Amino acid sequence: MDGTENAQTQLQGIHAMQGALAQIMAHGGTTGLGAEQIKNLQSAINTGAGVLGLGQQFDISDPEFLGKFNRQIAGAQAKAVGGARVTNFELQNYLSANPGLSMSPTGNQRLLGIQAQIAERSVALGQALRANTAAAITKGAQPDAGANESLITQYDAQHPIVDPISGQDLTKNVRIPELQSAGPTPSAVASPASASATAAPAEASPRASGPRAPIPDEAIAELRQNPSPKMQLHFDAAFGQGAAIKELMRQ
């Protein structure tokens, strides 16, 4: 598999985790402190009930699903950095740093939303660059590096990575007012030419828009009746990144 296909696989896993998280929240569950212990207790009760022929007492498929993908992502990241040999300590660090049962619902949504946007970028750019290369080869020419670079720049300008909860554009530096009042920052003493160059993209940001209108009650009701990953994607597209999980968490 090339990088684009790897990103597609990763994106599918992220969407699956978002769906599992939405199902957990929709059924009154949660993630974070104690969630792993609750799942283990319910699993033990299910096992005992099965021995007694009483059937499954708790549906823990969504927490188990979330935990499974958490281990898959953590294992892949650990191997990418440390190679085939990964210590338990290293793996545990990656497990804690990735979405899963041990992370709060808001933390999961923020991290999954950011990871999804990064994976979407890799997929979209990978496919576009591959198409450009194929078109050039078909014409008997070399791929145009300049055109490819322009394509990447244009995509990043139109699709900045945004925190799905706070709405912060993560591709821009955040300036803290207290530090600004203490004196000029390194960027403040840059040359006029570089200052104007960095200021221009901010004026053309596609995110500079007014406040959103209230979400219709009918749309919220439809989301809560069907909190599937596909429905969440449609909801976020209509009402803003992270809007779906915010409404599901208000139940």
Residue pairs with C-beta under 8 A, 6 or more apart in sequence:
1 9
2 126
3 122
3 126
4 122
4 123
4 126
4 127
4 130
7 119
7 122
7 123
7 126
8 119
8 123
10 73
10 115
10 119
11 116
11 119
11 120
11 123
13 69
13 72
13 73
14 112
14 115
14 116
14 119
15 116
15 229
15 233
16 65
16 69
16 229
17 65
17 66
17 69
17 70
17 99
17 108
17 112
18 109
18 112
18 113
18 116
18 229
18 232
18 245
19 227
19 228
19 229
19 232
20 62
20 63
20 65
20 66
20 69
21 31
21 62
21 66
21 99
21 105
21 108
21 109
21 112
21 245
22 227
22 228
22 229
22 232
22 244
22 245
22 248
23 62
23 227
24 30
24 31
24 62
24 63
24 66
25 105
25 227
25 245
25 248
25 249
25 251
26 224
26 227
26 248
26 251
27 59
27 62
29 35
29 62
29 63
30 105
31 63
31 66
31 100
31 101
31 102
31 103
31 104
31 105
31 108
32 101
32 102
32 103
32 104
32 105
32 107
35 63
35 101
35 102
36 67
36 101
36 102
39 60
39 63
39 64
39 67
39 101
42 57
42 58
42 60
43 58
43 60
43 64
45 57
45 58
46 56
46 57
46 58
46 60
49 55
49 56
49 57
50 56
63 101
66 99
66 100
66 101
67 100
67 101
69 99
69 100
70 95
70 98
70 99
70 100
70 101
71 95
73 94
73 98
73 99
74 91
74 94
74 95
74 97
74 98
75 86
75 91
75 94
77 94
77 98
78 86
78 90
78 91
78 94
79 86
82 90
95 102
96 102
98 111
99 107
99 108
99 111
99 112
99 115
100 108
103 111
105 245
105 249
106 165
106 249
109 164
109 165
109 242
109 245
110 163
110 164
110 165
110 166
110 242
113 163
113 164
113 165
113 241
113 242
114 161
114 163
114 164
114 170
117 159
117 161
117 162
117 241
118 161
120 159
121 155
121 156
121 159
121 161
124 155
124 159
125 151
125 152
125 155
128 151
128 155
129 148
129 151
129 152
132 143
132 144
132 147
132 148
132 151
133 143
136 142
136 143
136 144
137 143
156 171
157 201
157 204
157 206
158 206
160 169
160 170
160 171
160 172
160 205
160 206
160 207
161 169
161 170
161 171
162 168
162 169
162 170
162 207
162 241
163 170
163 242
164 236
164 241
164 242
164 245
165 242
165 246
167 240
167 241
167 242
168 174
169 205
169 207
172 202
173 187
175 185
179 185
187 195
187 198
190 198
212 239
212 240
215 239
215 243
215 247
219 235
219 238
219 239
220 247
222 231
223 231
223 232
223 235
223 244
223 247
223 248
224 247
224 248
224 251
227 244
227 248
231 244
232 244
232 245
235 243
235 244
235 247
236 242
236 243
236 244
